[in-house]
Amino acid sequence: MKKSKHASLFTKHSDERDRSPVRSTRRVLIVAVPPVRTLDVFGPLEVFGDANRSRSDGPIYEINIISGGMDRDVLTHLGTTLRTDRTFREYRGPVDTLLVAGFDGVSKVRYESKFLSWLKDRCGSSRRFGSVCTGALVLAEAGLLDGRRATTHWNWCEELARDYPRVTVDPTPIYVRDGNCYTSAGVTAGIDLALALVEEDLGRSVALKAAQMMVVFLRRPGGQSQFSATLMAQISAKSPLNDLLAWLPDNIRRDLSVKSLAQRAAMSPRNFARLFQQEVGRTPARYIEDLRLEAARRQIESAAMSFEEVAVSCGFTSAEILRRAFERRLGVSPRQYRASFGRARVR
């Protein structure tokens, strides 16, 4: 098979790092199991690489892509080939951080017992380990998630829970930390996780520089939902609350108290709140705040409005309430968010 151009470039750079003078570095392994999803490998790789480039005193991470198979060439979900640095059998060095990348066709994958033993041993001796997307199923197969809380891409959470009953599966968060084990949801959530690891190691400023280089948000909290609030309304299409859920995004400036929403749904407030929690998976107040935050982020990113104007247009009673919601839910202020992602000048 033809080798991946990007993978070849990476291997060249990795070899150059291997020949560099010895530094006080941290070895990061990204394990690729076929058919690997390329972004699950290169997303975290870019984060650690940009963190290295942002440091004035030289790189701290040495990153290797490791094949979970017998060959250094790993088939990707796109049908191309990724040339890894080494196979798991060839790697003998230390491990600081190990992440298993996600892959397609989960139920069709069969893991070699020698690879699982290697993985269990390496994760056991590392400072921390984790997964991106369906890589969580590999960790689970090795018994590394037993007794732990974990997540994966929402499409495979049911499979993870069914096949590995000793794992406590949480299908909602972007990523989950349980001790020194970190599991993340699909694709771009691997970038969120890697940014969180960099921030944990090197502080917020370095992680922010890496996020800005990649033009991504630093950083979505791990507890943030895999789904947007408006997407949840589409997922709940068969719900008796469907008409209300479809109406809400266009009416976030209105009085959306439980009492007013219950009246609109022709229910008692108590029954409405119970059904809403059951159907949507969160309280009405939480869901309304999600909608308003989504709208506020779009306004801040694209519109030349003051924060007071954004607050009013999105149903918050003041800019101060907007600020509190941002800091509580997103970990940054509206001003910090605009500095990173705003495209329009404020009047």
N, C-alpha and C positions, 0 to 999 in steps of 0.2 A: 504494500500500500504506500501511497505517496505521503510523505511526512508533512505535518503541519508546519507552515512557515513560521507562525508565531511561536509554536513550541520549540522549534529549532533555535530561534532567537533567544528564547528564555534559557535554553540549555547552554548556549554560548555564554551568556551573562553569568549563569550559575557557575560554570567552569572557571571563569575569570575570578569570581569571588573565592572559589576554593584555593586559588593560587595566591590570594592576597595575604598580607601579614596577619598573624593571629590577633584577634580582637576579643574583647569581652562581649560576646554576641549571644543571641538566643536563637536556637535552631527551630525553625518552623517547618513542619512536614504537612503537605497537602496531599492526601491519598486519593488516587483516582481509581475507581472501580468501574469497569466497562458495563454498559455504554455511558460514559461519564458526560455530565452536562458541563460544557466548556465554561460558562459564566460562574458556575459553582467553584471552579478552580481559579479562574483568572480574576474574579471579583475580589476575593480575599487577597490574592497575590498582589494585585494593584494597590490595595490598601497598605499592606506591609511594605511594599516597595516605595510608595510615596512617603510613608513615615520615615523610611531610611533616608530618602533624599531631602527631607525637611530638616534633618539634624545637622548642625554645624560641626559636630565632633565625630562625624562618620556614622555609618550604618550600624544598627544594633541587631537587626534580624538577618539571619541567613536562611533562605527559603529553598526548599527542595520539593519538587513534585515526585511523588513515589507511586509506582504502579502497584495496584493490588493484585495483579496477575503475574504470570510467569515471564511475560515479555515487557520490555520497556515501551513498546508501542501499544497504546491503549485506544480502542475504538471509542469515538464520541457519539453522542445521540444524533449528531448531524451527518454521520456516515464518514467523517474524516478521521484522521489518526493523530493522536496527541503523543508526542515523543517525550516521555518522562525522563527524569534524571537517573533514576535507579528503580529496580524492582524492590519489593519488600525484602526479598531474600538477600539482595546486595547491600542493603543499607545497614551499617553497623555503628553509626555515630550516636551521639546523645540526642535527646528530644526535650525541648522546652514546651512546645505547643504542637499538638497534632489535630488536624481537622480532616474528616472524611468527607469528600465532595459527594454531591448527589448524582443520581443516574436515572435513566429511564427503564421502564419495564421491570419494576421492582419484583413482582412475583415470579419472574422468569430467571432472576439472578441466582446462581448457586455459588456459595463461597467455599473456597478451599480451606480445609481444616488447618493447614499450616499457616495460611494467611490470618485466620481468625486467632490462632495462638500467638502469632507475632503481634497482631494488633492489640490483643489483651495485655501482652507483656509490655509493649511500648507505651500504651496509655497508662498502665499501672505505674510506670517509672517516670512519666512526664509530670511537669508542673500543672498542666491542664490539658484537656482534650475535648473534642466536640465534633459537631457535624454541621453540614449545610444541607438543607432539604432532606432528600431521602437517604442521605448518609447515616441518618439516625437508625435506619433499619439494619445497617451493617454493625453499628455499635450494639444494637439490641441483640443481634445474632451472636455476637461475641460475649454476651452477658454483661456488658458494661453499663447498661441502663437499668439493670434489675434494682428495684427498690428506689429508683430515682424518678423525679418529675422531668418530662421531656416533651418536645414538640417536633413537628416536621411539617412539610407542605400539607395544607388542609386536605388535599386530594388523597393522601396516604395515611392520614391519622387513624382512620378506621382500621386499616390493615395493620398498622403498628400496634394498636390496642388489641386487636383480635389475635394476632400471632404471638404477641409478647405480653401476656397478661400481668407479668410482674413489673411492667413499666406503667407509671401513672402518666397517661397521655393528656396533654392540654392542647387542644386544637386551635386555640385563639391567638396566643402571643406571637410576635415576630421572632423572638428568641427567649430561651429559658436558661437560667443558670441554676444548677443544683450542685453545690460544693465546687469542685474543680472541673465539673462537666458542663459544657455549653452546647445546646442544640438549637438550631434555627430553622425557620420556615423556608419557603421556596426562593430560589434564585437571588434576587436583590437583598433578601434578608441576610445572606451570607456577608454582604458588604457591611450591613448594620452591625452584625456580630463582630467582624474584624475591626471595625472602628471602635467598638466598645472595648475590645481587647487591647488595642493600641492606647486608648485613653487610660485604661487600667494600668498599663505599663509606663507610659511616658507623659501622661497628663493631657488635659483638655486641649491645650494650644497646639500640640503636635497632631492630635487627632483631627482638630479643626482644619489645619493646613492640608492634611491628607484628604479630608472631605471636600474642601474647596477645590483642590486639584481635580477631583473626580466629579465636581459639580453635583454633589449629593448632599442630603440633609444630615447635619451632625446634631444630634443623632437621634433617630427614632427610638423612643424608649422600648426596651425589650417587651414590656407589657402592652404596647400598642397592638391593636387588633390586626390580623392578617387581612381583614376586609375593611373597606371604607363603609361608612354608614349608608351611603346611597346604594352601594353594591348589595348590602345586606337587605335592603328593601326589595331588590330584584330577586335575591335568593329566596325570600319569603313570599314568593308569588302566589302560593296556595293558601296563605294565611288569611283568616277572616279579617285581619287588619290591613290587608294589601292596599285597599283604596286609601286608607289613612297614611300608610307609609309612602305611597306615591305622591300624596298631597304635601307632605311635610317639607321636603327640600325647597319648595317654592314659597313657603310661608313661614320661614324661620323668624320673621320680625314680629309675628303675632304673639298673643298670649298662649303659650303652649303648656300650661299647667296640666296636671293630671285631671283636674276637674273639667277643664275646657276640652281636653282631648277625649275624655270619657263621654261627654255630651255629644261630641261629633260622631263618636262610634256607637252612640245609643246604648251605653252600658253604665253601670254604676262605677264610680271611681275605684272601688275595691276590686271588682271583677276585671275592670279594664287593666289595672296595674298588674294583677296576677297573670292575665292572658298575655299582656305585652312582654313581661319577663319570660314567660314560657315560650312564646313564638319568636322573639327577637334575641333573647339571650342576655339582655341587659335591662336595667330599669328605664322607664320613659325619660327621666331626667338625664341619665347618662347618654342615652341615644340622642336627645335633643342637643346636648352639649357637643357630641361628636359632629352632628350636622353643622352646627354653628362654627366649630373650629375648622372644619373642612372649608366652609365658605370664607372664613376669615383668612385662611392661608392663601386661597386663590386670589382674594382681593389684595393682600399684602404683596404677593408675588407679581401681580400684573397691573394693578390700578394705582394711579397717583392720588391716593386718598390719605388723609390724616388718620391716626389710630382711632380718634374719636369717631370719625366718619365710618371707618371699618366696623367699629363696635356697634354703632347704631344700625348699619345696614345688615348686620348679621344676627341681630337679636340680643346682643349684650347691652346691658343698661348703661355702661360707661367704658372708657378706655382702660380704667383701672381693673374692672371686672374681666375685660379681655386679657389684660396682662397676667392676672392671676391664673386664669384658665390655661394660658399658654405655658406658663412656668410650671404649673402643677401637672399638666398632661404631656407636654412636649419637652420640658427641661430647658427651654430657652424663652427669652422675652420676645414680643413682637418686633422690637427694634433689632435684636440680634438676628431674628429670622429674616427680616427685610434686608439686612446688611449682606446676608449670604445669598439670598434668592430673589430679591426684588429687582424687577426689570424696568420699573417706571419711577420717575422722579416725583417726589411729593411736592404738591403745590405750596 
